[in-house]
Amino acid sequence: MKKYQRAMEIWELLTSAARNHKIYTYGEVAGILNGNLKATDIGELLDPIMKLCQKEDYPHLTDLVVCKEKKIPRNKLKIACNEIDSMRKKVFEYD
């Protein structure tokens, strides 16, 4: 399966997660996609989703995918936890 097809699968998973106020780890996303993926593969697949969210000024769905250890998105490691909570709240509240 191609990168953008996988990204569409993740998009569907994350829009559902947003509606249900759910957060996934990279490993959980890899397991749900069920195709020989590792947690380390997911970051690359999130890239098209992040770009679309930025282009369309959507809240970043990718903020709902976090590192298992720190419970924050890999691309946000230098951001304070209260800022991450605020960003995640925007995703959950977006209609």
N, C-alpha and C positions, 0 to 999 in steps of 0.2 A: 504494500500500500504506500502511496506517495505522501510526502510531507503535508501537502495541503489537504489531502483526504483525512489524514490523522488529525490535523488541526481542526477540521470541521467536526470530527467526533468529540474532540476536547471542547470545542465551542458549545456543543449541545450539552455536554456534561456540566460545564461551568455555568451556563444559563440556568440549568435546573438547580445547581448548587446555590446560585444566587437567590432563586425563588424560595429555597428551603433553608437559607442561612447556614449552608454547609461549607466546610473547608476540607480540602484534600491535601495529603502529602504527595510529593512527586512519585513516591513508590506506589501509593494507592491509585493514582491516575494511570501509571504504567500497568498495574494489575488489571484495572477495569478495561483498558484498551485491548488487553489479551493478545499480544502479538510479538512475543520475544523482545519486548521493550524493557529497558532498565530505567530506574529513577533518573539516572544521568541523561537519558535520551529526551526526557520531557521538556527540558528548557528550550531546546531547539524547536520543538513543536509548538511551544507557546509563543514564539516570536511573531508569527503572522497574526495571532490574536492580539498581541500587544500593539502591533503596528496599526491594526484596524481600529482598536479602541482609541489610540492616540489620534488617528486621522479623523475619526468621526466624533471626537470629544466625548466618548463614552467613559464611564468609570472602568478601571482596569480589571476585567474579569480575571486576569492572571494573578491578581492579589489573593485569589482564593486557593492558590496552590502554594504550599509552604514546605520548608525543610522540616524533616521529622524532628530533629534535635531542637531547633530554635523556634519553630512554629511561625516563621516569617518567610515571605518570598525571597528567593535567592537574590533577585535584583534589587531588594530593598534592605540589604544587610546593614547599611549605614544610616538608616532612618530610625528615629525614635519609635518605640512601641505604640505610644499614644497616637502618632501620626498614621501608623499602619492601621490601627483600629478605626480611625476616622476615614481612611481610604476604603477600608472594607465596608464600613457602614454605608458609604455612597453606593457601592456595588449592590448591597442588599436592598437599598431603598429605590434604586433606579427602576423605572417602569417602562 
